[in-house]
């Protein structure tokens, strides 16, 4: 199902040749479902841009140019119109909420009137510097739509409408925006699937406070968001509930403590956040199909081993019994 933002972007794009995309610098689109966007609205995907990024060197050049523009938008905190390193025109508009730049909108991928010569010079200079053939880019350049200055000004008002809707959606979500970190290339920070910042913040909170009496409402209050939104977002991104994650963390710590004889089973249950020993045993059995006492005995006999030593034992990486 399309989000509200993607529907509005499709409506705005249908009004002319300009293409609109949003560069998420914090992961906010992962936390707010109504800001979720398909790939075509998360990157420059016009014919010219895709051709420019066809080679590894070309992709690197476009990425570097985007990072420079993101940095400029973040520093200014306001929008502007400009040409990329290959001469294409974009309207740039940062999404700023409570003083933090959450991302940057790009509306354009067109030629501004009277800038074709500028674009040709930039393409030739770029290709000469990188030992590339400028022919394909120059041919594609002449196929790109050309817009007048007054059209750009009108398009800016449309972009402001999109930006304002996005801000309202962020505000309505009650997210702990102050915890978000702005990265100029957020989408390329990890080869793994990125978890939403809200999910990461909840996980970090659990790891710090797993010994305390934890509830979803308490965690949500600490993160300054709604409990229902936190629960729904966590389950969707992590694959299991926040309550189950709390249990996972506690059981992992219990397993490491059980690998030695320094503490009794009852003491360990209390140390990892279980106020009732029978509840500790029940949860432990639900994950490992044995009691804490049986786990300790099997470990001492050498029937259980982690990846390396007891410091790395978790219920997800122990050898199958």
Secondary structure, DSSP 8 states (H G I E B T S, - for coil): ---HHHHHHHHHHTTSS-EEEEEESSSHHHH-GGG---GGGTS--SHHHHHHTSSHHHHHHHHHHHHHHHHHHHHH-S-EEEE-TTS-EEEEEEEEETTEEEEEEEEEEEEETT-HHHHHHHHHHHHHHTT---HHHHHHHTTS-EE-HHHHHHHHHHHHHHHHHHHHHHHHHT--GGG----TTGGGS-SS----HHHHHHHHHHHHHTTS---HHHHHHHHTS-HHHHHHHHHHHHSS-HHHHHHHHHHHHHHHHHTSSSS-HHHHHHHTT-S-HHHHHHHHHHHHSS-HHHHHHHHHHTS---SSSGGG--TTTS---
